[in-house]
């Protein structure tokens, strides 16, 4: 059974005559321990889709029109507020795009990580519990210092998490405020906070935005290492195809609120099928050969409520035919494990 299954999800902002369709018939599955990259330009609906997994988009203004979001077989859209608090962090955790904005500037980072521990691991350090015995075992092994009292157990677990994400001198760093840390260190704190509740699925929304290239590589290497060590699944949202080959098992390409191509990563990078995917790959700067000019996709992603009739990529597509403007194609499996929303994908 898949850890996550999104089935025919449709979500509007607003209702009735003023409704604007943001997510339209999106289906996506993620297996245990799998990494899936969700790729597309800004404004394609990637973040809204990811936030919907934990039902984090406020309702209203959002309105879930149709579909299912199954986490461990349970429909998120039918959960109560109490059940949602349990799965947010407990099953699925988020690393947001701007760590400086996501972290509270007036609280020390240690206290912010403790909030997640208190909510999702309330037995941590309690006498006689499994977590207390685990803490004592870690203490004897040298992985987590401190006695298994409640307060010391929380401090010890925060230190362990900061060590896990590669923050030096964690014993002193847990008393830092966010402004006392670099952007890369703030992002590591966000990852530590997301891992505190031991989730099964980590959603990383553009985790390397605004970081320099060296730090970007370190964060991606950290995510890959944590996936192998902890066995969790990852949904990585990005518009950078350069990192897909190193991170992803499968890739979902999104455009104007729809998934237009879904494929194993190697096959997609070797031979993209949808015209939009081809255009994205053609726009990646090349280090070798003739590269006097960068290839660019003409036009812009259409705004919500202003989608063109028929195929939504047709106005920007170099392969568009007259019939593309009359019918919006379905996402169809054209090869084993490869799905494309274009009837003319074979056209070169």
N, C-alpha and C positions, 0 to 999 in steps of 0.2 A: 504494500500500500504506500502511495506517495505521502510524504510529509505534508505537502501543500498541494491543493488542487483548486485552481480558480476556473469556474465553469460559466462561460457565456455571461460574464459580468457586464452589466450596463449601469452607468451612474450618471445622473444629471445634476446640474446646479440649478436650483429653482424647480418649480412645478408648473404643470398645466401649460398655458400658452407661452409662458416665459422661460420654460425649461431649456437649458443648454446641455447637450450631450457631451460629457467630457471623456467617458470611457464607453466604448461601443463594442460589445460582443467579444470581450477579451477572455481567452482561455489559456491557462498556463499551469504546468505541474512541475514540482521540484521534489526529487527523491531524497531520502536520508543520505547525508554526506555529499550531496551534489552541489556544484557551483553553477549557477545560471546567471549569465549577463543579460541585462535588459538595456538595449542600445537604441539611441535615437537622438535627434536634435532637441534643443530646449523647446519646451512647449508641446511635446508629443504625448504627454500623459504618463511618463514613467514614474514620477514621484507620487502622483495621485493614485496610480495602481498599487504602488508599494505601501502607501499609507492605508489603503483600503484593506490590506491583509490583517491589520490590527484594528480596523474600523476607526482609524484616527482622524478621518476627514469629518468635521463637525456636521451633524444632521439636525436641523437645517444649517447651512444652505444646501448641502449635498442631499441627494435622494437616490437610494439604491433601487433602481427600477426592476431589475431582474438578475438572475444568476445566483451562484453559490460560491462561497469561499470556505473551503474545508481545510482545517488544521487538525491533523491526526483524526480525520473522519468527522469532526464536529464543525457545523456551519457557524462561522463567526457572525454572520448577519442575523442569526436568530438568538444570539447570546444576550443575557442580561448584563447590566452594568457591572455587577459583581464578577460574573464569569469573564468579562472582557478585561477587568483589572488583573485577573489571574493569568490570562494568556499573554497580556502585554508585558513583556519581559520574561515571564515564566516559560513561554513557548517560543515567542518571536521577539527579538530585540532589534533596536535600530541604532545605526551610527549615521548621524545626520551630516549634511553637507558642510555646514559652517560650525566647527566646534566652538569658536569664540562666542557665537550667538546661542548655541545650545546649552553651554555651561552657564550656571548662575554666577554672576561676577562677585556676589557678596558672601558666598559660602566657600569654605575650603574644599578642595577636591576630595579629600578623604571623607568629609561629611556627605558629599553628594553621592559618592559610591556607596556609602553606608545606607542611604535611603533605599536603594535597590535591594540590598541585603536584608534590611529589616522587613521589607514588604514581601519578598519572595522566598526568603530563607529564615523564617522567624525562629526556627529551632537552633540556629547557629549558636554554639556555645552553651546551650542549655544542658544542665547536668543529666547524665544518663542517656542522652540522645545519640543517635548515629552521628550527627554533625559534630557533637562534642568529642566523641571517640575519634572521629576523623581528624579533628583539630589536634588532639593529643598525639595521634600517630604522626601527623605532619610535624608537630613540635619535636618529637623524638628524632624524626628524620632530618630535621633542620630546615624543612621547607617553610614552616610557619612558626615564627617565634611567639612566645607568650603563653600564659595559662589559659585554660578553656573557660574562663568566666565570660559573661556576656560582652562586656565592654572590650576586654582584651582580645576575645575571639574575633570581634568585628574588626578591630585594628589589625590583627594578624591576617585576617582574610583580605583586607584592603591592601596590605603590604604584599601579600602573595600575588594578588591580581596585578598590581603595578609592576612587580618583577616579571610576571608572565608576559606583559606587553612591552618589556624592555626599557622601563624607566629607571635610570640609575638613582642610587641612594633613596629608595622608596620610603624609608623610615622618616626622612625629613620632608620629602616631597608631598606626602599626604597632608601636610599643614599649609601647603602653598595655595594661594588664590589663583584662578585661571590666568589673570594678567601677568603673573610671575613666570609663566611658562611660554615657550615658543609655540607656533602653530602646530608643528609636528608633535610636540609633547601633549598639547591639548587634544589632538586627535587620538593619541594613545590612551589618554584618560577616558575619552568617550568610548573607546573599544573596551577598556577595562570595566567601565560602568555597564556596558551592554552584556559583557560576559559574566557579571556578578551573579546573575540569576540562573546561570547555566542553561541558556536557551538551546533549543534544537535548530532554530533557524535564525541566522543573522542577516538583517537587511542593511546593506551598506550603500547609502545614497551619495554618490559622487564623493567618496571619502578622501580623495586626493586634491580636490579643488583648492586653489589658492596656495598650494604648497609647492616649493621648488622641486625640480626634477629628482634630486637625490633623496629628498624626504618622501616624495611620491613612491619611489622604488622601495624604500624601507617600509612604508605602510602596507603596500601590496604584498611584499614578502612576509610581513607579520601576519596578515590575514590568511595567506596560503599556509603558513606554518601552523597557525592556530586551528585551521580547518583539519589538518592532518592529525594534530595532537588531540583535539577534542572531539573529532568526528561529527561536527555540526555541518548543516547545509548553509549555503550562502547565496543570497540574491544580491548581485552587484549591479548597481545602476551607474551607467557611464555613457558619455558620448564619444569616448576615446577608444577607437577600435584597436589602438596599439597595445592595450593591455589585455584584450580578449584572449589572444592566443596563449598567454601565460597562465591565465586564471580560470577560464571557463571550460566546463564540460559541454554545455549547450548554450546557444545564443538565441534570444528573442529580439527581433528588430521591430521597433514600434514607430508608427507614424500617424499623426492626427487622431489619437485615441484608439487605434487599432494595431494589433500585431500583424505585420505584413510578411514576416518570414520567421520561421522557427526551425533550427537546425543544429546538429552537433557542431561544435566550434571549428574543428579541423576542416570539415567539409565546407562550412560556410566561408572560411577564410581562403580555402583553396579554390572554391567555385561558387561565388554568390549567385543566387538565382533571381531575386526580385530586383527590378531596376533601381529602387531606392537604396538597397544594400550595395549594389554595384557603384552607385554614385557616392555613397559614403566612403567606400573603400578607395575610390579614385581620388577623393579629396584629401587622403592621408599624405602628408609630405614624404617624398622619396629621397633617400640619402644617396642613391646611385642613379646613373643614367642621366638622360636629358630632363631636367626639371626646372626650366626657365620660368614657368608659370605654374601656380597651383591650380588644380581643377576645382571648380566651385559648382554647387548646385544652384541654378537660377531661382529667384523668387524666395519666398519664405513659407514656413509652416502655416497653414490656414488657421485662423483663430476659431475658438469654440463658438459655435453658432453661425459660422460663416464657411462651413465645409462645402466644397464644390459638389455638384451632382456626379454620380458615378464613382469611379476610382478617385480617391482623395489626392493621390500623387500625380494624377494625369496632367494637371496644368504645368508641372515642373518636369515631366518625364520625357526624355528624348525618344522613347519608343512608343509613345501614346498613339492610339488609333481612334477613329471617330466613335467606335462603340464604347471606348473607355469612359466617355463622358455621360453614358446613359445608364450603366449598371455598376453597382459596387460589388466587386467579386468576393466570393467566399474564400476562407483560408482552407486550402485543399492539400492533402498529402500527395505529393507528386513523385517522391522517391521514399524509400524506407527511412522513416524518422525525419523527413524533410517536408515542411509545410510552407506553402507560398500563397499569397493573396494576389495572384496575377495570372490570367489565362494565357498571356503571351510571354511567359518567363523563358521559353526556349528561343525566342527571337534574339539574335545577336545584334 
